[in-house]
């Protein structure tokens, strides 16, 4: 009889929403029954423990992480290291492109040719747009990491 009453009270307790007021009937039973009180206390502790943040920093070369990744995606682990894209090449090409456009712009001004000026600026705008799109596209993983990091943390 007591076990059935305890089971019924625990079922009613577990049906309650988080932070919902416990009805008087269940409260009185919990005050009288040590086993149910212990179960409620353990359930509360388990809920608090499971609600904690699970963000733990671990080194990237951890053997456990490598074994997990090899089980999840064997193709990823078979690949060689990701090829490093140097920003120096992008800067050099950008400077060469800028100098060439500046030289061409000075040449068109010295020729006093207003017919060439509009196509030059349109070409200049197109080249800058393509260059910028290629730069962002080839370094997309960097930009995604940059936007995913919370403010105040280093990249």
C-alpha positions in Angstrom: 0.0 0.0 0.0 2.8 2.4 1.0 4.8 1.6 -2.2 1.8 2.3 -4.4 1.2 5.6 -2.6 4.9 6.6 -3.0 4.9 5.6 -6.7 1.7 7.7 -7.2 3.2 10.7 -5.4 6.5 10.5 -7.3 4.6 10.2 -10.6 2.7 13.4 -9.7 5.9 15.1 -8.7 7.6 14.2 -12.0 4.7 15.5 -14.0 5.2 19.0 -12.5 6.9 21.6 -14.7 10.2 23.1 -13.7 9.8 25.6 -10.9 6.1 24.8 -10.6 4.7 25.0 -7.1 4.4 21.6 -5.5 0.8 20.8 -4.4 0.0 20.5 -0.7 -0.8 16.8 -1.0 2.7 16.0 -2.4 4.4 18.3 0.1 2.8 16.6 3.0 3.8 13.2 1.6 7.4 14.3 1.1 7.5 15.6 4.7 6.3 12.2 6.0 8.2 9.9 3.6 12.0 9.8 3.8 12.5 7.6 0.7 10.5 10.0 -1.5 12.2 13.0 -0.1 15.6 11.5 -0.9 14.4 10.7 -4.4 13.2 14.2 -5.0 16.5 15.6 -3.6 18.5 13.3 -6.0 16.3 14.3 -8.9 16.8 18.0 -8.2 20.6 17.5 -7.9 20.6 15.5 -11.2 18.7 18.3 -12.9 21.1 20.9 -11.7 24.1 18.9 -12.8 22.7 18.3 -16.2 21.8 22.0 -16.7 25.5 23.1 -16.2 27.5 24.1 -19.2 29.5 21.4 -20.8 32.0 23.6 -22.4 35.4 22.2 -21.6 38.6 23.2 -23.4 40.7 20.3 -24.4 43.8 20.3 -26.6 43.3 19.7 -30.3 45.9 17.0 -30.4 44.1 14.9 -27.8 44.0 11.2 -28.8 40.4 10.9 -27.7 39.3 13.7 -30.1 41.2 12.1 -32.9 39.6 8.7 -32.3 36.1 10.2 -32.1 36.7 12.2 -35.3 38.0 9.0 -37.1 34.8 7.2 -36.0 32.5 10.1 -37.1 34.2 10.9 -40.4 36.9 8.6 -41.6 37.4 10.7 -44.8 38.3 13.8 -42.7 41.0 11.9 -40.8 42.5 10.4 -43.9 43.2 13.8 -45.4 46.5 15.5 -45.1 46.9 18.7 -43.1 44.8 21.6 -44.4 46.9 23.6 -46.9 47.8 26.9 -45.4 46.8 29.9 -47.5 49.3 32.8 -47.0 47.9 36.3 -46.7 51.2 37.6 -48.1 50.3 36.4 -51.6 46.9 38.2 -51.4 48.6 41.4 -50.2 51.3 41.3 -52.9 48.7 40.6 -55.7 46.5 43.4 -54.3 49.4 45.9 -54.3 50.4 44.8 -57.9 46.8 45.2 -59.0 46.5 48.7 -57.3 49.8 49.9 -58.9 48.7 48.7 -62.3 45.3 50.4 -62.1 47.0 53.6 -60.8 49.4 53.6 -63.6 46.6 53.0 -66.2 44.5 55.7 -64.5 47.4 58.2 -64.8 47.9 57.3 -68.4 44.3 57.9 -69.3 44.3 61.3 -67.6 47.5 62.3 -69.4 45.8 61.4 -72.7 42.8 63.7 -71.9 40.5 60.9 -73.1 37.2 61.2 -71.3 35.8 58.2 -73.4 38.2 55.8 -71.6 37.5 57.1 -68.1 34.1 55.5 -67.6 35.1 52.0 -68.8 38.3 52.3 -66.7 36.3 52.9 -63.5 33.8 50.2 -64.3 36.7 47.8 -65.0 38.4 48.9 -61.8 35.2 48.3 -59.7 34.7 44.9 -61.3 38.2 43.8 -60.6 38.0 45.0 -57.0 34.7 43.1 -56.5 36.1 39.9 -58.0 39.3 40.2 -56.0 37.3 40.8 -52.7 35.0 37.9 -53.5 37.9 35.5 -54.2 39.7 36.6 -51.0 36.6 36.1 -48.8 35.7 32.8 -50.5 39.2 31.3 -50.2 39.5 32.4 -46.5 35.9 31.6 -45.5 36.8 29.3 -42.6 38.6 32.2 -41.0 35.7 34.6 -41.4 33.2 31.9 -40.0 35.5 31.4 -37.0 35.7 35.2 -36.5 31.9 35.7 -36.5 31.3 32.6 -34.3 33.6 33.7 -31.5 32.0 35.7 -28.7 33.2 39.3 -28.2 36.2 39.8 -26.1 37.8 36.4 -26.9 40.9 36.0 -29.1 40.8 34.2 -32.5 
